[in-house]
Amino acid sequence: MCGRGRSPAAAAGAERGRRRRAGPALRLARLSALPALRAARASRRPGVAAVRLLRAPVPPGAPRAVTAAGTATVRVPALTWPPPRWVLVAAVSVVCVGAAAAGTWWWLAVEAARAEAAYVAALGRAQDALDGPPEARAAAARELEALLARHPSARLAAQAAWELGQLRYAERDWRGARAAWQVALARAQAPTLATLARLGIAATWEAEQDWPRAVESYAGAVAALRPGEFQYDEALLGLARVQERAGRTAEAIETYRRLLREVPQSPRAPETRSRLAALGVAP
């Protein structure tokens, strides 16, 4: 019922104002009556952002138990050892593999030692046969060929191929000597042996009077060396010689002069000056 002397509209407005003033107090009363939903936070300094703590999620389907505090604990299945027979089988397999590897290594070492001993003996006989009769050279060449076929990857294979070329060259078998020296060049690990093989190949073309190939081979030997290195002067002299015989006189003169310029103390210097004089030019 409305108060005396007030209109219904004024009474309704007064009632709404009374409720608004009482609202905050009622709401605060309700909130204070609720239990605490989160732990008290430490006071933050102004300007410092709050950090939310996150927990790792529990994988779906994993066995878990919820504690009174509400955290989840994961139960890990206990590890089990394989049956003893499988452990024994694995151990025996490891031992067998190790024994096989050791046996293979031992066999390879023995074979390498045998091959090297055979090469050493054959190389000695080949060097002796170079100054012997043709029959001795032929026998030594056959022995080296058999060794190269049986042990092509041996440490002394390149040296054996070089000696085989020497024997073939002594028999004037230019093609056979060239083939042997090509093998020596392909397998040579020492620069000295590679140089000798290149010069030997060039000499076979020169012996066959194939001047274009002889020039090419000697030029390749020169290109693989530097002034002062082993057989550098021999390679230059050979190149000049085949250039002269091939009719390339101007190139030969330049090569002769190059030898005197780059290797002035060479034992081949007197011969080089003689060739230049024969060509009617100054050194």
Protein Blocks (a to p, Z undefined) as FASTA:
>chain_A
ZZehiafklmmmmmmmmmmmmmmmmmmmmmmmpccfbdcdddddehiacdddddddddeh
iacdddfkopacddddddddddfklmmmmmmmmmmmmmmmmmmmmmmmmmmmmmmmmmmm
mmmmmmmmmmmcfklmmmmmmmmmmmmmmmmmbmklmmmmmmmmmmmmmnopaklmmmmm
mmmmmmpmbfklmmmmmmmmmmmmmmnopaklmmmmmmmmmmmpcehiahklmmmmmmmm
mmmmnopamlmmmmmmmmmmmmmmbcklmmmmmmmmmnopaZZ
